[in-house]
């Protein structure tokens, strides 16, 4: 459920020019793809972009391929907090 709310599918070329996005689509040296459901807060997004640039250079993926990514800043807690505040305060009319 978390992936459906906070993940999105983008092209590799868009990921390579982004910041604060972490790939959920993991590609190994043979080009096999798998999906992970989370990432470690200690990960460096620049290292992931560097790795994916290397994979594009080797031909394992193309810049036009789609991958799943997630924002590095967990936004779901902020949405939840806003929802709770709106329940307590209510919507002004």
Buried (B, 14 or more C-beta within 10 A) or exposed (E): EEBEEBBEEBEBBEBBEBEEBBBBBBBEEEEEEEEEEEBEEEEEBEEBBEEBBEBBEEEBBEEEBEBBBBBBEEEEEEEEEEEEEEEEEEEEE
